[in-house]
Amino acid sequence: MFKSTTPESQKSVTALTALAILLACFWLACTETAGKDSRNSGASGKPKQDMLQILADVRKKGNAAQNMLAVEAKLAQCESELAAAQDPTAQVKASLNKAVYLLEYGDEQQAVAILEQLRNMIGNNKEAQKILLQQLGTAYLRLAERNNCVMGHNEDACIMPIRGKGIHTDKTAAKKAAEVFETLLSLEQEDYDTQWLLNITYMTLGEYPQKVPKKWLIPNLDAPDYLLRPFLDMAADLKVIANNRSGGSIVDDFDNDGYLDIVTSAWDLEDPMHYFRNNGDGTFTDRSAESGLKAYTGGLNIQQTDYNNDGYLDIFVLRGAWQGQSGYFGDQPNSLFRNNGDGTFTDVTIEAGLLSFHPTQTATWNDFNHDGWIDVFIGNETTDAHTQHLCEFYINNKNGTFKNVAADWEINIGLFVKGVASGDYDNDGWPDLFLSTMSGQKVLLRNKGLVGDKVDFENVSEKAGFTTETYHSFPTFFLDYDNDGWLDLFICNYEFEKALSYYAAKEALHPSKDKAGKAFIYHNNQDGTFTNVSEQLGLRTIVFAMGSNFGDINNDGWLDLYLATGNPSYRSLVPNKLFVNVEGKKFADATNSSRTGNLQKGHGVSFADLDNDGDQDIHADLGGAYRGDAYPNSLYINPGQNDNNWIYLKFEGTKSNRAGIGTKITVKFREKGKQRMVYRELNSGGSFGCSPLRREIGIGQATVIDEITINWPASGITQVLKNVQPNQLIKIKEGQEGFEVAQLNKMTFRKADGSIPMCAPAK
């Protein structure tokens, strides 16, 4: 790898090596923001090629060393630099770069070999040692994860606190990682991220906390929290596992057989979509190829919709997210897949008028003009002033096509949008819009209804109180966390300057009120304003959420949160988080007890009762941005937390949109002698991950539901159902009296060896 040197020159080579490592570190940091291209290629177009050809062309253009995520191209460039290098400094710089890119690619063994060779050359230069040891320790830890958590994947793998089958059987790489991290900590007085990774490494060895050196111990990482019965990751047992990079998650019924299926995606244009059909007998079948979805690649986020009101759920794929920061590589098309009703899907993006080229991962479907057909607002990512990627707002033409009216309706916003949500926050009957951005602004657009055939949106961000706090933010959604009948707002801060392990360790050792990475709930004051009540609700811990969603895992009628965490850095190894809503008064961290705190990077999240046993399970798409950071998805099966009752509601619009999106539901019942009201608005949940378009509502210990009130969005029709029995799925049709009870066959999910892993809940 390196040209030979004479003994006389070895001392100078050592100094040059140290200098080169420092220079290479600077160069690597610069490449994360390099590669800007002032070309404005965001204009819509209608090329003659079909979508498969378009995706192939975009993928080919993206395979460039200037693209920070194109690892193969960066490796090829390193090889050229190594071949051309004539002096030791250039050789070392190129070699260090190669090791980093090999780690991103997933060849940890070769990365370790290069880094160990460099380690022997740097001498006593402390700064160079720290830089090199950071990379080396990370490489060893990722190698340990690959050999155990990926290759030997099981239900406990990488779930914090690591225990049981999650403890590594092949301990070689983890022991080396611990050795390197301890050496690094001896050089640095305050190195929080390395300290965090050291404690995690000892967990993988089964030696936390007892063998962690006391001066570097982070105590209580395995401490019990809010008590829940533990979930069990059964994705591998049920063969719904996809070892992909970061992507989206939808759980819903795509073939109208009453059973919930799973669809996943991954951001890279070489990673295919997956469709797992629920067979209704406790098994799933991979129908990715037969459905036609496997041929299509890419998509950091995916959503279900019924754009043509035919009663079959279609799929919308969002592509290009984050890649606009590296130039034009984010100029990628979204895709709309029509559900043909026969188990297959057809890409109709071009004929629907939705073809455009922008970086995005977020959209929201709703009937904004109350014509009975759902429209779509797409939040695009404008990352610099030279290349505008304005938001798009497509109104449904009711004939399978859409028209972008964003400019005409003056909502063609140019911000780095990372999350959009729609909901009727002011209870005037019209769905409003909220935008979460990495630009710092939070934008609330109030839908004031129609002026002619145009929806009149008013920017009420300042009136609502969202301009007093400025911070980078990512996922968002409307929810009524306190059941007062008014939609509140969830937003997660996504500001960081270091690996997320740094913030996790610092918080564990020195809790603070810093905003970085924390989740915020804004309470609706019922007067058009919102108040940040996160501190009062106990949301004080960092999460750095990307994917996120809400559901009711214990059927008490209060909405809980699951937040999927991370960023691209391999040193950002922090657990995904589950928070239980305690009667609308606080959110209690139940991550440890629930066994849902996977350390791998989390993205799309879905809450759904996949086995029809009366409690919600959680599906999470896992895996990072780089090829080497791919990881299997998780399906956390809920064992049943209590004997609480529930009701499932499926809607069919006639004058309103067929899927019933935007329908308001009020469930009235008595529990323990007190009258309670639970409020819901029908949608798929959070801005990154989709739950089913059937409402799964817990009612606690109530034995009968006094009233279910349904307010349909387009027609304004109100239907009231009285004295409804719990623990059943009912179908409600707009304008039709009464309801239909649907057969809800409970399933038993078995382990791969045929065993039943847990007892069924009481109801």
NUPA-21578 format. One line per 5 residues: for each residue x, y, z of C-alpha. Coordinates in steps of 0.02 Angstrom, whole numbers, always signed. Layout:
! NUPA-21578
X/Y/Z  ...
! end
This chain:
! NUPA-21578
+0/+0/+0  +140/+120/+47  +304/+146/-45  +452/+87/+60  +558/+210/+160
+735/+202/+225  +771/+201/+413  +846/+375/+396  +685/+444/+326  +568/+353/+445
+565/+493/+574  +515/+623/+445  +386/+503/+373  +309/+484/+545  +292/+673/+559
+222/+683/+383  +100/+544/+424  +35/+639/+575  +19/+798/+472  -68/+705/+332
-195/+632/+452  -235/+805/+517  -251/+870/+339  -355/+720/+286  -473/+747/+431
-498/+927/+375  -524/+870/+196  -652/+739/+248  -750/+869/+345  -750/+983/+194
-816/+849/+77  -974/+836/+181  -1027/+1005/+113  -928/+1010/-49  -992/+977/-222
-1120/+1118/-234  -1185/+1145/-410  -1271/+1306/-456  -1366/+1222/-598  -1553/+1244/-574
-1621/+1078/-632  -1776/+1079/-524  -1898/+1118/-664  -2036/+995/-701  -2031/+898/-864
-2107/+754/-957  -1968/+650/-1033  -2011/+516/-1158  -1931/+377/-1056  -2033/+278/-932
-1997/+289/-746  -1877/+142/-744  -1766/+227/-872  -1778/+392/-780  -1722/+310/-618
-1579/+222/-707  -1520/+388/-781  -1531/+478/-614  -1437/+338/-528  -1298/+346/-658
-1279/+534/-636  -1273/+515/-448  -1125/+396/-453  -999/+537/-436  -864/+569/-306
-940/+740/-271  -1095/+652/-204  -1060/+624/-20  -1166/+465/-21  -1091/+387/-179
-965/+278/-88  -912/+174/-239  -864/+332/-334  -769/+401/-185  -674/+237/-169
-628/+241/-353  -562/+417/-332  -457/+361/-183  -381/+221/-286  -331/+347/-419
-256/+462/-288  -158/+319/-212  -90/+267/-381  -37/+445/-420  +34/+485/-247
+221/+517/-252  +257/+573/-74  +212/+497/+96  +95/+639/+144  -14/+612/-9
-10/+424/+17  -67/+437/+197  -204/+561/+156  -273/+450/+18  -257/+294/+126
-351/+370/+272  -488/+426/+153  -495/+252/+81  -514/+174/+253  -659/+291/+294
-745/+253/+129  -718/+67/+149  -807/+80/+315  -950/+172/+230  -952/+37/+96
-961/-104/+223  -786/-179/+210  -739/-158/+392  -599/-287/+385  -501/-193/+254
-537/-26/+337  -466/-93/+501  -311/-160/+412  -272/+10/+336  -304/+103/+498
-195/-17/+599  -54/+10/+476  -73/+198/+492  -78/+180/+681  +95/+105/+677
+162/+253/+579  +99/+407/+670  +219/+408/+817  +176/+514/+968  +78/+653/+883
-69/+665/+1003  -190/+754/+886  -157/+632/+745  -177/+486/+864  -347/+549/+921
-409/+567/+742  -347/+397/+691  -409/+308/+848  -583/+380/+826  -593/+300/+654
-512/+137/+711  -624/+112/+863  -778/+150/+760  -722/+26/+627  -695/-112/+755
-865/-80/+833  -952/-83/+665  -860/-245/+623  -924/-317/+787  -1101/-265/+740
-1088/-344/+568  -1020/-509/+634  -1152/-522/+769  -1303/-408/+746  -1315/-419/+556
-1243/-589/+509  -1308/-670/+668  -1466/-566/+680  -1591/-611/+815  -1732/-530/+914
-1615/-453/+1044  -1484/-388/+924  -1432/-208/+958  -1579/-176/+1075  -1526/-68/+1221
-1493/-116/+1357  -1405/-258/+1267  -1439/-424/+1350  -1485/-605/+1313  -1453/-654/+1134
-1398/-475/+1099  -1232/-506/+1187  -1103/-541/+1054  -1048/-721/+1031  -899/-668/+926
-817/-545/+1046  -654/-517/+953  -695/-353/+867  -788/-281/+1016  -638/-314/+1129
-526/-224/+1006  -649/-79/+999  -648/-65/+1190  -458/-65/+1191  -450/+74/+1061
-585/+178/+1146  -494/+167/+1314  -331/+221/+1232  -422/+367/+1152  -503/+419/+1315
-333/+421/+1400  -280/+553/+1273  -435/+662/+1288  -500/+735/+1451  -678/+759/+1388
-731/+646/+1245  -914/+610/+1273  -952/+516/+1113  -807/+395/+1138  -859/+372/+1319
-1035/+327/+1262  -971/+204/+1132  -856/+124/+1261  -1005/+90/+1376  -1106/+20/+1231
-958/-90/+1183  -950/-163/+1358  -1137/-199/+1343  -1106/-301/+1186  -978/-402/+1285
-1100/-432/+1427  -986/-335/+1544  -1084/-175/+1577  -1074/-98/+1704  -959/-206/+1808
-805/-203/+1696  -817/-26/+1628  -672/+75/+1703  -753/+180/+1839  -685/+345/+1774
-774/+315/+1608  -931/+228/+1669  -1098/+305/+1619  -1211/+231/+1753  -1392/+175/+1742
-1401/+149/+1554  -1489/-15/+1594  -1601/+58/+1730  -1786/+11/+1729  -1906/+143/+1666
-2095/+154/+1645  -2153/-24/+1663  -2218/-113/+1508  -2222/-294/+1457  -2079/-315/+1333
-2113/-316/+1147  -2026/-448/+1038  -1946/-412/+870  -2018/-548/+757  -1973/-476/+586
-1850/-617/+550  -1968/-754/+612  -2110/-689/+504  -1995/-662/+354  -2040/-479/+336
-1859/-430/+354  -1771/-317/+230  -1587/-281/+259  -1586/-109/+179  -1525/+66/+205
-1637/+201/+277  -1812/+207/+207  -1999/+215/+234  -2133/+107/+312  -2317/+82/+274
-2430/-40/+364  -2604/-53/+287  -2723/-167/+193  -2675/-157/+9  -2784/-300/-54
-2942/-266/+48  -2941/-436/+132  -2949/-361/+307  -2769/-401/+351  -2630/-273/+366
-2483/-287/+245  -2310/-206/+252  -2223/-101/+119  -2046/-35/+139  -1921/+66/+38
-1741/+125/+49  -1667/+290/-7  -1534/+226/-128  -1579/+201/-311  -1509/+26/-307
-1618/-31/-162  -1788/-104/-213  -1956/-83/-128  -2029/-229/-30  -2210/-285/-13
-2254/-415/+118  -2432/-480/+104  -2518/-534/+264  -2593/-706/+229  -2714/-696/+375
-2648/-857/+452  -2500/-790/+551  -2383/-787/+401  -2329/-663/+269  -2279/-687/+87
-2152/-579/-2  -2248/-515/-154  -2120/-382/-201  -2083/-454/-373  -2260/-510/-416
-2332/-340/-367  -2213/-249/-483  -2141/-144/-341  -1973/-233/-335  -1924/-160/-503
-1929/+15/-428  -1791/+81/-317  -1757/+225/-201  -1871/+324/-88  -1826/+381/+87
-2010/+395/+127  -2169/+313/+63  -2353/+347/+95  -2520/+266/+58  -2661/+359/-26
-2817/+328/-130  -2798/+464/-260  -2929/+393/-381  -3064/+346/-254  -3072/+165/-312
-3059/+92/-138  -2885/+18/-163  -2738/+101/-77  -2605/+173/-191  -2424/+212/-146
-2326/+375/-159  -2135/+367/-156  -2029/+518/-109  -1849/+528/-169  -1692/+635/-165
-1694/+690/+16  -1535/+769/+87  -1442/+747/-78  -1473/+925/-135  -1334/+974/-15
-1208/+892/-133  -1268/+980/-289  -1396/+917/-413  -1393/+736/-350  -1557/+765/-259
-1648/+807/-420  -1747/+646/-420  -1927/+603/-467  -2060/+547/-347  -2173/+402/-399
-2359/+372/-387  -2407/+188/-397  -2587/+147/-439  -2655/-6/-351  -2735/-111/-489
-2840/-210/-367  -2764/-376/-420  -2607/-376/-314  -2506/-271/-437  -2457/-88/-446
-2424/+24/-597  -2317/+181/-598  -2430/+321/-659  -2320/+469/-610  -2302/+542/-784
-2482/+523/-841  -2542/+590/-673  -2442/+751/-700  -2334/+725/-546  -2164/+710/-629
-2040/+837/-564  -1860/+831/-504  -1829/+892/-327  -1750/+827/-166  -1887/+780/-43
-1947/+651/+80  -2106/+729/+146  -2284/+756/+86  -2460/+757/+155  -2621/+696/+74
-2786/+779/+117  -2941/+851/+34  -2892/+1033/+51  -3033/+1102/-58  -3172/+984/+0
-3214/+919/-173  -3210/+738/-116  -3039/+698/-192  -2875/+701/-99  -2737/+821/-149
-2553/+819/-104  -2433/+950/-36  -2248/+907/-60  -2114/+988/+48  -1955/+1005/-56
-1780/+1045/+6  -1704/+1212/-41  -1531/+1209/+38  -1452/+1363/-41  -1501/+1523/-129
-1432/+1468/-298  -1546/+1317/-326  -1727/+1337/-279  -1832/+1183/-248  -2000/+1260/-209
-2138/+1163/-123  -2272/+1089/-235  -2460/+1082/-207  -2554/+966/-324  -2742/+980/-333
-2834/+823/-388  -2920/+846/-556  -3038/+700/-518  -2984/+608/-676  -2821/+526/-622
-2718/+684/-648  -2657/+828/-540  -2615/+1011/-564  -2478/+1103/-469  -2558/+1263/-402
-2425/+1309/-274  -2370/+1467/-364  -2547/+1524/-407  -2602/+1497/-227  -2444/+1579/-159
-2382/+1432/-57  -2231/+1386/-164  -2118/+1399/-13  -1929/+1388/-35  -1858/+1315/+127
-1762/+1159/+178  -1923/+1066/+219  -1904/+902/+315  -2080/+870/+378  -2256/+921/+327
-2419/+882/+414  -2601/+924/+384  -2744/+935/+508  -2885/+1050/+562  -2801/+1135/+709
-2933/+1273/+727  -3086/+1160/+707  -3161/+1262/+566  -3180/+1108/+456  -3036/+1146/+336
-2869/+1052/+342  -2721/+1164/+379  -2535/+1140/+341  -2380/+1140/+450  -2200/+1137/+385
-2048/+1085/+489  -1883/+1142/+415  -1695/+1131/+431  -1695/+1314/+382  -1751/+1357/+558
-1925/+1421/+519  -2085/+1334/+571  -2228/+1376/+453  -2413/+1360/+496  -2532/+1391/+350
-2714/+1412/+399  -2840/+1351/+272  -2976/+1484/+269  -3083/+1393/+143  -3123/+1429/-39
-3118/+1594/-129  -3193/+1544/-294  -3105/+1381/-337  -2946/+1430/-245  -2902/+1378/-67
-2858/+1533/+34  -2707/+1497/+144  -2646/+1622/+273  -2473/+1612/+350  -2513/+1621/+536
-2343/+1564/+601  -2315/+1724/+698  -2492/+1733/+766  -2479/+1553/+824  -2316/+1586/+916
-2198/+1487/+805  -2080/+1630/+763  -2017/+1654/+941  -1912/+1495/+932  -1796/+1462/+786
-1710/+1294/+769  -1678/+1158/+641  -1817/+1030/+648  -1861/+867/+563  -2016/+757/+595
-2184/+831/+638  -2367/+785/+657  -2533/+843/+726  -2607/+742/+870  -2726/+772/+1013
-2616/+712/+1155  -2731/+771/+1295  -2901/+728/+1219  -2971/+904/+1230  -3035/+900/+1052
-2903/+1016/+981  -2753/+958/+880  -2584/+990/+960  -2419/+984/+868  -2263/+876/+884
-2096/+940/+818  -1922/+869/+846  -1765/+975/+853  -1627/+911/+737  -1477/+1020/+776
-1307/+942/+801  -1124/+982/+773  -1055/+815/+835  -1098/+631/+828  -1258/+595/+923
-1163/+485/+1047  -1086/+645/+1114  -1256/+716/+1160  -1318/+551/+1232  -1169/+537/+1349
-1171/+719/+1398  -1355/+711/+1443  -1334/+550/+1542  -1193/+628/+1643  -1248/+810/+1649
-1433/+837/+1608  -1468/+1009/+1538  -1606/+1111/+1459  -1518/+1125/+1292  -1639/+1108/+1146
-1525/+1003/+1035  -1610/+842/+983  -1761/+857/+1097  -1943/+823/+1056  -2068/+962/+1079
-2256/+959/+1105  -2348/+1121/+1069  -2515/+1129/+1157  -2660/+1203/+1061  -2729/+1348/+1163
-2894/+1343/+1065  -2873/+1525/+1013  -2756/+1505/+864  -2598/+1500/+971  -2486/+1360/+1034
-2378/+1342/+1190  -2224/+1233/+1208  -2268/+1118/+1353  -2132/+987/+1329  -2047/+1023/+1494
-2209/+1005/+1590  -2245/+841/+1499  -2076/+768/+1546  -2004/+768/+1370  -1832/+820/+1428
-1721/+688/+1347  -1632/+700/+1182  -1699/+592/+1040  -1638/+666/+874  -1791/+588/+792
-1804/+558/+606  -1945/+433/+585  -2086/+453/+710  -2266/+411/+738  -2400/+393/+870
-2520/+259/+928  -2596/+183/+1084  -2496/+32/+1137  -2590/+1/+1300  -2769/+42/+1243
-2795/+176/+1374  -2855/+304/+1246  -2701/+414/+1262  -2581/+428/+1114  -2403/+364/+1140
-2247/+407/+1039  -2114/+302/+953  -1967/+404/+891  -1836/+330/+774  -1666/+412/+798
-1499/+443/+714  -1396/+529/+582  -1272/+461/+452  -1119/+454/+567  -1068/+280/+624
-1032/+357/+794  -1216/+408/+809  -1268/+249/+897  -1414/+298/+1009  -1575/+204/+1048
-1743/+231/+966  -1868/+289/+1098  -2042/+240/+1158  -2139/+364/+1265  -2302/+316/+1351
-2434/+451/+1371  -2492/+451/+1552  -2669/+522/+1547  -2616/+672/+1444  -2513/+739/+1590
-2340/+673/+1549  -2242/+563/+1430  -2145/+426/+1519  -1993/+345/+1440  -2029/+159/+1421
-1887/+117/+1302  -1791/-3/+1414  -1938/-100/+1482  -2024/-116/+1312  -1866/-183/+1226
-1893/-67/+1077  -1735/+38/+1097  -1637/-24/+947  -1470/+65/+930  -1472/+58/+741
-1531/+210/+646  -1720/+221/+635  -1827/+292/+498  -2008/+257/+445  -2120/+205/+592
-2293/+126/+590  -2412/+82/+733  -2534/-57/+688  -2616/-214/+755  -2544/-336/+628
-2605/-494/+714  -2780/-428/+753  -2762/-473/+936  -2820/-305/+1003  -2656/-213/+1034
-2544/-109/+924  -2376/-173/+864  -2236/-63/+796  -2147/-80/+629  -1986/+18/+609
-1873/+37/+458  -1692/+30/+517  -1523/+60/+435  -1413/+209/+398  -1372/+308/+242
-1215/+214/+192  -1208/+43/+110  -1108/-22/+258  -1241/+38/+380  -1384/-66/+312
-1485/-156/+445  -1638/-269/+453  -1807/-190/+488  -1895/-226/+653  -2073/-282/+689
-2103/-265/+876  -2249/-375/+926  -2349/-313/+1074  -2383/-452/+1201  -2534/-359/+1270
-2509/-236/+1412  -2673/-261/+1507  -2855/-310/+1482  -2910/-141/+1415  -3043/-136/+1280
-3037/-60/+1107  -3132/-20/+947  -3069/-20/+768  -3153/+91/+638  -3142/+77/+449
-3216/+217/+343  -3286/+229/+167  -3321/+401/+99  -3453/+431/-34  -3462/+620/-50
-3299/+639/+46  -3141/+553/-14  -3158/+364/-19  -3022/+331/+111  -3102/+452/+234
-2942/+553/+262  -2981/+704/+369  -3134/+624/+451  -3154/+673/+634  -3200/+542/+763
-3262/+568/+940  -3279/+415/+1052  -3381/+440/+1212  -3381/+311/+1352  -3379/+291/+1541
-3231/+218/+1632  -3225/+193/+1820  -3379/+301/+1841  -3311/+448/+1741  -3361/+504/+1567
-3218/+510/+1444  -3199/+575/+1267  -3066/+519/+1144  -3038/+624/+988  -2954/+570/+827
-2931/+637/+651  -2905/+508/+514  -2734/+508/+432  -2581/+397/+425  -2495/+482/+570
-2321/+559/+569  -2221/+641/+430  -2101/+493/+418  -2193/+327/+428  -2373/+276/+395
-2499/+187/+507  -2659/+111/+436  -2806/+214/+377  -2916/+123/+500  -2929/+199/+672
-2875/+86/+814  -2939/+166/+974  -2916/+108/+1153  -3057/+139/+1278  -2979/+77/+1439
-3094/-25/+1553  -3256/+35/+1472  -3372/-110/+1430  -3482/-15/+1308  -3457/+138/+1199
-3597/+264/+1229  -3572/+359/+1066  -3459/+367/+915  -3480/+529/+819  -3411/+541/+643
-3392/+707/+552  -3356/+684/+367  -3242/+816/+290  -3316/+861/+119  -3502/+837/+147
-3512/+897/+326  -3620/+745/+365  -3622/+693/+548  -3661/+514/+596  -3687/+455/+774
-3675/+273/+828  -3743/+229/+1000  -3710/+86/+1121  -3572/+5/+1021  -3493/-152/+1089
-3302/-146/+1106  -3168/-264/+1041  -3225/-270/+860  -3190/-191/+691  -3337/-95/+619
-3355/-20/+445  -3441/+148/+427  -3504/+215/+260  -3536/+400/+236  -3721/+441/+239
-3774/+263/+278  -3860/+228/+443  -3778/+107/+564  -3622/+7/+531  -3560/-162/+474
-3464/-278/+589  -3313/-348/+499  -3243/-519/+535  -3080/-494/+630  -2982/-656/+632
-2849/-657/+765  -2682/-731/+716  -2543/-817/+810  -2370/-763/+758  -2246/-904/+783
-2058/-908/+798  -1958/-985/+656  -1952/-1149/+753  -2141/-1153/+767  -2150/-1102/+950
-2267/-968/+1015  -2158/-835/+1098  -2285/-755/+1213  -2457/-769/+1288  -2600/-680/+1203
-2676/-530/+1292  -2832/-553/+1395  -2944/-477/+1259
! end
